[in-house]
Amino acid sequence: MMAVSAQHPVAAGMTVYIRLRLRPRVFGLERLCLEPATIVAPNHRSDNDVPVLVAALYPRWARAVARGLPWPTFATDDHALQRGFLAGYPEHIPLWLRQLLWPINVGGVLERNLQCVAVREPTRMRLAEVLRADPRMALDGQLPPELRAAIARRATERHRPPPERAADVLRGEYADLLWTDVERDQVACHGEVWRDHLRAAVRDFGQLVETLRSGGLVVMYPEGELSPDGRIGPLKPGLASLARRGRARWVQPVATCYDPLAGPRPRVYVSVAPAIVPEPGRLTGDMTGALRRATPLTAGQIVAWQLSRGATSPAELDAVASDWIDRAGADGRPIEPLLEGLQRRAILHGAHRRALRRGAADPVIRRLALELDDAHSQ
């Protein structure tokens, strides 16, 4: 059991970070189910999702813990617990920064202070894991040709001799390449490496099962990976398997979405849906529907949806917004409160100006438009 004193500063730090970067708004906290043997299952939109969730729900968690519930355990993608995660995972950061971040290991901090348990793909690893398992492994003929070529190009760019063995690549200047996913049949490494990985995957999943069976609370992102386009799903089978094997009493859907068009600081929304009793064969469909119904209606979604259909004039915004607000109200979907008040016109037209600067082809515009369509695709 983690010391109470460790959880408070971690949650406080995450809350400060989120409030400095984003403007959070929370819906449905009264529906939050924090009973023994519950899986909290949020959708996955951003790398900020964990601190957003902690900032939104921590006060309720703290009160539940005071009543005797164990601290939540987070089912975490195993790459976040590996050394070099901060250097390898983020996109679009300069190579010099990757080199500085490479020695840092946040995994121990997460495991101790946020009760994280790794979730592993049994037949997939990051290249860094494969190479660390056998630093003496010769690279020639062992890696996919395109990955071997990328490593050789990076060595040339850095004025280094071509790496010959695994240990030659385990450096910060290769961090982004080391974070490439490789399948078991793509690398010719020893079978024992993959057997160890499979055993670890089974062991860690068993820890999550035991947490639920003993009356604990598990936080699991059932999509597994970030949504590439703003839509919910597909959900991976791990959620249904964990609910069944862990004898979960409840699954608590939580929908998170972001509106970067809402102002200088993006708005983030956390929406708690009614908890679900997991039924075999139905949980995946029930969860997908619940997450869609809980996705809030935002100004950015409305503007992006209109812009994606070729309408660039603000003249029709009010009518379009009224239609979506009526539809969301009929569906029981949460609505950004400013859209229902006197500030509706100001927030819509501000979002419209920001959307026009991005253009209809911008990935953010496409994601917001698809998010709105998907939320209503029941």
C-alpha positions as CSV (number, residue, x, y, z in Angstrom):
1,M,0.0,0.0,0.0
2,M,1.4,3.4,-1.0
3,A,1.9,6.0,1.7
4,V,-0.8,8.6,1.8
5,S,1.8,11.3,2.0
6,A,3.1,10.4,-1.5
7,Q,-0.3,10.6,-3.2
8,H,-1.1,14.1,-2.1
9,P,1.9,16.0,-3.6
10,V,1.6,14.0,-6.8
11,A,-2.0,14.8,-7.3
12,A,-1.4,18.4,-6.2
13,G,1.4,18.8,-8.8
14,M,-0.7,17.3,-11.6
15,T,-3.6,19.7,-10.6
16,V,-1.4,22.7,-10.8
17,Y,0.1,21.6,-14.1
18,I,-3.3,21.2,-15.7
19,R,-4.7,24.5,-14.4
20,L,-1.7,26.3,-15.7
21,R,-2.0,24.7,-19.2
22,L,-5.7,24.1,-19.6
23,R,-9.1,25.3,-18.4
24,P,-10.8,22.2,-17.0
25,R,-14.6,21.7,-16.7
26,V,-16.1,18.6,-15.1
27,F,-19.6,17.2,-15.7
28,G,-21.4,14.4,-13.7
29,L,-19.1,14.1,-10.6
30,E,-22.2,13.0,-8.7
31,R,-22.3,9.9,-10.8
32,L,-18.7,8.8,-10.0
33,C,-18.7,5.2,-8.7
34,L,-15.9,4.6,-6.3
35,E,-16.9,1.2,-4.9
36,P,-14.7,-1.8,-4.3
37,A,-13.9,-3.8,-7.5
38,T,-14.5,-0.9,-9.9
39,I,-12.7,-0.3,-13.2
40,V,-12.5,3.4,-14.1
41,A,-12.4,3.4,-17.9
42,P,-11.7,6.8,-19.6
43,N,-11.2,7.3,-23.3
44,H,-7.7,8.4,-24.5
45,R,-7.3,11.7,-26.3
46,S,-4.0,13.2,-25.1
47,D,-0.8,12.6,-23.3
48,N,-2.3,14.9,-20.6
49,D,-5.2,12.5,-20.0
50,V,-3.7,11.1,-16.7
51,P,-3.0,14.4,-15.0
52,V,-6.4,15.7,-16.3
53,L,-8.2,12.7,-14.8
54,V,-6.3,13.0,-11.5
55,A,-6.9,16.7,-11.2
56,A,-10.7,16.2,-11.9
57,L,-11.3,13.1,-9.7
58,Y,-8.7,13.3,-6.9
59,P,-10.8,15.1,-4.3
60,R,-13.4,12.3,-4.6
61,W,-10.7,9.7,-4.5
62,A,-9.2,11.2,-1.4
63,R,-12.5,11.0,0.4
64,A,-13.1,7.4,-0.7
65,V,-9.7,6.5,0.6
66,A,-10.5,8.1,3.9
67,R,-13.5,5.8,4.1
68,G,-11.2,2.7,3.5
69,L,-11.0,2.2,-0.3
70,P,-7.5,1.5,-1.5
71,W,-5.7,4.0,-3.7
72,P,-6.5,3.6,-7.4
73,T,-4.0,1.5,-9.4
74,F,-3.3,2.7,-13.0
75,A,-2.9,0.2,-15.8
76,T,-0.2,2.0,-17.8
77,D,1.3,1.4,-21.2
78,D,4.6,-0.3,-20.3
79,H,6.7,2.1,-22.4
80,A,5.9,4.9,-19.8
81,L,7.8,2.9,-17.2
82,Q,10.9,2.4,-19.2
83,R,14.1,4.4,-19.0
84,G,14.3,6.8,-21.9
85,F,10.5,7.3,-22.2
86,L,10.8,11.1,-21.9
87,A,13.4,11.1,-24.7
88,G,11.9,8.6,-27.1
89,Y,8.1,8.9,-26.9
90,P,7.3,12.6,-27.6
91,E,7.3,13.7,-31.2
92,H,8.9,16.8,-32.7
93,I,11.4,17.5,-30.0
94,P,15.0,18.3,-31.0
95,L,17.7,15.7,-30.9
96,W,19.8,17.6,-28.3
97,L,16.8,17.5,-25.9
98,R,16.4,13.8,-26.5
99,Q,20.0,13.3,-25.5
100,L,19.5,15.2,-22.3
101,L,16.4,13.3,-21.4
102,W,17.6,9.8,-22.3
103,P,19.1,8.9,-18.8
104,I,16.0,9.9,-16.9
105,N,13.7,7.1,-15.7
106,V,10.3,8.2,-14.5
107,G,9.0,4.6,-14.2
108,G,10.0,4.2,-10.6
109,V,8.4,7.5,-9.7
110,L,5.1,6.5,-11.4
111,E,5.1,3.0,-9.8
112,R,5.7,4.3,-6.3
113,N,3.6,7.4,-6.4
114,L,0.8,6.7,-8.8
115,Q,0.6,2.9,-8.3
116,C,1.2,2.1,-12.0
117,V,1.2,-1.5,-13.3
118,A,2.5,-2.1,-16.8
119,V,0.3,-3.3,-19.6
120,R,2.3,-5.1,-22.3
121,E,1.5,-6.4,-25.8
122,P,2.7,-10.0,-25.7
123,T,4.0,-10.0,-29.3
124,R,5.3,-6.4,-29.5
125,M,8.1,-4.5,-27.8
126,R,9.9,-1.2,-28.3
127,L,13.2,-1.6,-30.0
128,A,14.9,-0.3,-26.9
129,E,13.6,-3.3,-24.9
130,V,14.9,-5.8,-27.5
131,L,18.3,-4.3,-27.6
132,R,18.6,-3.9,-23.8
133,A,17.8,-7.6,-23.4
134,D,21.0,-8.5,-25.4
135,P,23.4,-5.5,-25.7
136,R,25.9,-7.7,-27.5
137,M,23.5,-8.6,-30.2
138,A,24.8,-7.9,-33.7
139,L,22.5,-5.5,-35.7
140,D,23.3,-6.7,-39.2
141,G,20.5,-9.0,-40.3
142,Q,18.7,-8.8,-37.0
143,L,16.5,-5.8,-37.5
144,P,13.9,-4.8,-40.2
145,P,15.9,-3.2,-43.1
146,E,14.1,0.1,-42.9
147,L,14.9,0.5,-39.2
148,R,18.5,-0.6,-39.8
149,A,18.8,2.0,-42.6
150,A,17.4,4.7,-40.3
151,I,19.9,3.9,-37.6
152,A,22.8,4.0,-40.1
153,R,21.6,7.4,-41.4
154,R,21.4,8.8,-37.9
155,A,25.0,7.6,-37.3
156,T,26.2,9.4,-40.5
157,E,24.4,12.6,-39.5
158,R,26.1,12.5,-36.1
159,H,29.5,11.7,-37.7
160,R,29.7,8.4,-35.9
161,P,30.7,5.0,-37.3
162,P,27.8,2.7,-38.2
163,P,26.6,0.9,-35.1
164,E,27.4,-2.8,-35.1
165,R,25.9,-4.1,-31.9
166,A,22.9,-3.3,-29.7
167,A,24.9,-1.4,-27.1
168,D,26.1,1.0,-29.8
169,V,22.5,2.2,-30.4
170,L,21.4,2.5,-26.7
171,R,22.1,6.2,-26.7
172,G,20.1,9.4,-26.6
173,E,20.8,10.4,-30.2
174,Y,18.8,7.3,-31.3
175,A,16.0,7.7,-28.7
176,D,13.2,8.3,-31.2
177,L,14.2,5.3,-33.3
178,L,14.6,3.1,-30.1
179,W,10.9,3.9,-29.4
180,T,9.8,2.2,-32.6
181,D,7.4,-0.8,-32.1
182,V,8.7,-4.1,-33.4
183,E,6.8,-7.3,-33.7
184,R,8.2,-10.7,-32.7
185,D,8.6,-11.8,-36.3
186,Q,10.4,-8.6,-37.3
187,V,13.6,-9.2,-35.2
188,A,15.8,-12.2,-35.1
189,C,16.6,-12.0,-31.4
190,H,16.6,-14.9,-29.0
191,G,13.3,-16.5,-28.2
192,E,13.9,-16.2,-24.5
193,V,13.6,-12.4,-24.8
194,W,10.0,-12.8,-26.0
195,R,9.2,-15.6,-23.5
196,D,10.4,-13.3,-20.7
197,H,8.2,-10.5,-22.1
198,L,5.2,-12.7,-22.3
199,R,5.7,-13.9,-18.7
200,A,5.9,-10.3,-17.6
201,A,2.7,-9.5,-19.5
202,V,0.9,-12.3,-17.8
203,R,2.3,-11.4,-14.4
204,D,1.3,-7.8,-14.6
205,F,-2.2,-8.5,-15.8
206,G,-2.5,-10.9,-12.9
207,Q,-1.6,-8.1,-10.6
208,L,-4.5,-6.0,-12.0
209,V,-6.9,-9.0,-11.6
210,E,-5.8,-9.5,-8.0
211,T,-6.3,-5.8,-7.3
212,L,-9.9,-6.0,-8.4
213,R,-10.6,-9.3,-6.6
214,S,-9.3,-7.8,-3.4
215,G,-11.7,-4.9,-3.6
216,G,-9.4,-2.4,-5.2
217,L,-9.9,0.2,-7.9
218,V,-8.2,0.0,-11.3
219,V,-7.9,2.8,-13.9
220,M,-7.6,1.4,-17.4
221,Y,-7.7,3.2,-20.8
222,P,-9.6,0.7,-22.9
223,E,-8.6,2.1,-26.2
224,G,-5.0,1.4,-25.3
225,E,-3.6,4.1,-27.6
226,L,-4.4,7.7,-28.3
227,S,-7.4,8.2,-30.6
228,P,-5.8,9.2,-34.0
229,D,-8.9,11.0,-35.2
230,G,-11.2,12.0,-32.3
231,R,-13.5,9.0,-32.5
232,I,-14.1,6.6,-29.7
233,G,-12.6,3.1,-30.1
234,P,-12.1,0.5,-31.1
235,L,-11.8,-0.8,-27.5
236,K,-9.2,-3.5,-26.9
237,P,-10.3,-6.8,-25.4
238,G,-8.3,-6.2,-22.3
239,L,-11.1,-4.3,-20.5
240,A,-13.6,-7.1,-20.9
241,S,-11.0,-9.7,-19.9
242,L,-10.0,-7.8,-16.8
243,A,-13.6,-7.2,-15.8
244,R,-14.4,-10.9,-16.2
245,R,-11.3,-12.3,-14.5
246,G,-11.1,-9.6,-11.8
247,R,-14.9,-10.1,-11.1
248,A,-15.4,-6.4,-11.4
249,R,-18.7,-5.1,-9.9
250,W,-18.8,-1.8,-11.9
251,V,-17.1,-0.2,-14.9
252,Q,-17.1,3.6,-14.7
253,P,-16.9,5.3,-18.1
254,V,-15.3,8.8,-18.2
255,A,-15.2,10.8,-21.4
256,T,-12.5,13.4,-21.9
257,C,-12.2,15.8,-24.7
258,Y,-10.2,19.0,-25.5
259,D,-11.2,22.2,-27.3
260,P,-8.1,24.1,-28.5
261,L,-10.4,26.6,-30.3
262,A,-12.0,27.8,-27.1
263,G,-9.5,30.5,-26.3
264,P,-5.8,31.2,-25.7
265,R,-5.7,28.4,-23.2
266,P,-7.5,25.2,-24.5
267,R,-10.5,23.9,-22.6
268,V,-10.5,20.3,-21.4
269,Y,-13.7,18.5,-20.4
270,V,-14.1,15.5,-18.1
271,S,-17.6,13.9,-18.2
272,V,-18.5,11.1,-15.8
273,A,-21.2,8.7,-17.3
274,P,-23.4,6.4,-15.2
275,A,-21.5,3.3,-14.1
276,I,-22.1,0.1,-16.0
277,V,-22.6,-3.4,-14.6
278,P,-20.3,-5.5,-16.8
279,E,-22.2,-8.2,-18.7
280,P,-20.3,-10.8,-20.7
281,G,-20.5,-10.2,-24.4
282,R,-21.9,-6.7,-24.0
283,L,-19.3,-4.7,-22.1
284,T,-17.4,-3.4,-25.2
285,G,-20.6,-2.2,-26.9
286,D,-22.0,-0.7,-23.7
287,M,-18.7,1.1,-23.0
288,T,-18.4,2.5,-26.5
289,G,-22.0,3.9,-26.4
290,A,-21.5,5.3,-22.9
291,L,-18.3,7.2,-23.8
292,R,-20.0,8.6,-26.9
293,R,-23.1,9.8,-25.0
294,A,-20.9,11.4,-22.3
295,T,-18.7,13.3,-24.8
296,P,-19.5,17.0,-24.2
297,L,-20.7,19.4,-26.9
298,T,-18.1,22.1,-27.4
299,A,-17.8,25.3,-29.5
300,G,-14.8,24.0,-31.3
301,Q,-16.6,20.9,-32.4
302,I,-19.5,22.9,-33.9
303,V,-17.2,25.3,-35.7
304,A,-14.9,22.5,-37.0
305,W,-17.9,20.5,-38.2
306,Q,-19.2,23.5,-40.1
307,L,-15.8,24.4,-41.6
308,S,-15.2,20.8,-42.6
309,R,-18.3,21.0,-44.8
310,G,-17.0,24.0,-46.7
311,A,-18.9,26.7,-44.8
312,T,-16.5,29.6,-43.9
313,S,-19.0,32.4,-43.2
314,P,-19.9,33.1,-39.5
315,A,-23.4,34.1,-40.5
316,E,-24.9,30.6,-40.2
317,L,-23.0,29.7,-36.9
318,D,-25.8,30.6,-34.6
319,A,-28.4,28.4,-36.4
320,V,-25.9,25.5,-36.7
321,A,-25.1,25.8,-33.0
322,S,-28.8,25.9,-32.1
323,D,-29.4,22.6,-34.0
324,W,-26.5,20.9,-32.3
325,I,-27.4,22.2,-28.8
326,D,-31.0,20.9,-29.3
327,R,-29.7,17.6,-30.4
328,A,-27.3,17.2,-27.6
329,G,-30.0,18.2,-25.1
330,A,-32.3,15.6,-26.5
331,D,-29.6,13.0,-26.2
332,G,-28.7,14.0,-22.6
333,R,-25.2,14.9,-23.7
334,P,-23.3,17.5,-21.6
335,I,-23.1,20.9,-23.2
336,E,-20.5,23.7,-22.7
337,P,-22.4,26.1,-20.4
338,L,-21.3,29.1,-22.4
339,L,-23.2,27.8,-25.4
340,E,-26.4,28.0,-23.5
341,G,-25.9,31.5,-22.2
342,L,-25.5,35.1,-23.3
343,Q,-21.9,34.4,-24.3
344,R,-22.8,31.9,-27.0
345,R,-22.1,34.3,-29.9
346,A,-18.8,35.5,-28.5
347,I,-17.4,32.0,-27.9
348,L,-18.6,30.7,-31.2
349,H,-17.2,33.5,-33.2
350,G,-13.9,33.4,-31.3
351,A,-13.6,29.7,-32.1
352,H,-14.5,30.4,-35.7
353,R,-11.7,32.9,-36.1
354,R,-9.2,30.5,-34.7
355,A,-10.5,27.7,-36.9
356,L,-10.1,29.8,-40.0
357,R,-6.5,30.5,-39.2
358,R,-5.9,26.8,-39.1
359,G,-7.9,25.9,-42.2
360,A,-10.2,23.1,-42.9
361,A,-7.4,20.6,-43.6
362,D,-5.7,21.1,-40.2
363,P,-5.7,17.9,-38.2
364,V,-7.2,19.6,-35.2
365,I,-10.2,20.7,-37.3
366,R,-10.7,17.3,-38.7
367,R,-10.4,15.7,-35.3
368,L,-13.0,18.0,-33.7
369,A,-15.4,17.5,-36.6
370,L,-15.1,13.7,-36.4
371,E,-15.4,13.9,-32.6
372,L,-18.8,15.6,-33.0
373,D,-20.0,13.1,-35.6
374,D,-18.9,10.1,-33.6
375,A,-20.5,11.3,-30.4
376,H,-23.9,11.2,-32.2
377,S,-23.3,7.9,-34.1
378,Q,-25.5,5.8,-31.8
